[in-house]
Amino acid sequence: MKKTLIAITVLSLFAGCATLSSQAVTLNNPERGYVSVNTTANTEVAPDVAEISFAVQTSDTKSMQKATTQNKEISDKVFAQLKSMIDTNNGDYIKTADFSASPIYTYTNSKKNFDRYEVSNRVIVHTKSIDKVGKMIDSAIAAGATNVDNLTFSVSNYEAQCNDLISIASEKAQKRAGVIAKTLSTTVDGVRTFDVSCNANNYSAPRFYMAKNMLAAVAEDTAASEGSATTISNGVVKINANVNATFFVK
């Protein structure tokens, strides 16, 4: 019992001197102890995929059918315009994300009053043509899109990037455990637990949301400027791998 208390004291003192990312853990029994380490690896990668969410909203105070017909006409124009700008052979595609049609009510002194029929059609463009994102936004607006709700950049080889980073972080964990064990005059004697994770901090551009008349003005300005397009900075995607591991020591 006396020997066990001494061993625990030594390990506890060492934990106070270790960095925040690695620490020694007390012996869980008199026969076998372990050390715990936490390591990370990260990188910044230029994105090669963009997803843009467009919406067409229409309304009519008298007829749901009229609002729906108008929405279809505009949506078809937006869809056709965007389809002409993507490369399906390179994995680009357009998909419908949401469609809704419903009456809108207002309330006055707790009284429910009908206001209008509203129809919304939302599509998402997935493209590797990063250099065309600004022109796609301008073209969709010119064709009648009323909302550009979201723009997100990502990396197509995310899994491969994660695997490389996990490998680096794992090697660091093993080396760090060896350094700790050597300091305690012990050696690493197998893996006790090993947990890994990987995530990407995707770059998201600010949300675009304008009134229809403002979007029309933007479209007119765009048409008046030859060769110009909305400037979009795709930034970088940060990918992080984390390893939490414990190693037996003897």
BELJO-V765371 format. One line per field, one symbol per residue. phi: phi as a letter, one per 30 degrees, with the letter a starting at -180 (. if undefined). psi: psi as a letter, one per 40 degrees, with the letter a starting at -180 (. if undefined). A space follows every 50 residues. Layout:
# BELJO-V765371
phi: ???
psi: ???
This chain:
# BELJO-V765371
phi: .dddddddddddddedcddddbadcdddadcbcaccbbbbbbacbddbbb bbccbbcbaadbbdddddddddddddddddddddcccddcjdabbdcabb badcccbbhicdbdcacbbbbcbcccbcdedceedddddddddkdcbcda bbcbcdceddddeddddddddddddddddddddcibbdbjccbacbbbbc cddbdedcabdeddddddddddddcdicaedbcdhbcccbcbbcbbbdbb
psi: ddddddddddddddddeiideiiiiiheiedhiiihihiihiihhhiehi hhhiihhiiiedhddddddddddddddddddddeeigdeeeiihihdihi hiihiihhfehhhhdihhhhhhihhhiegdeeddddddddddeehdigdi hhiahdfddddddddddddddddddddddddddefaihfihdihhiihih gihhiihhhiiddddddddddddehheiihhhheaihhhhihhhihhii.
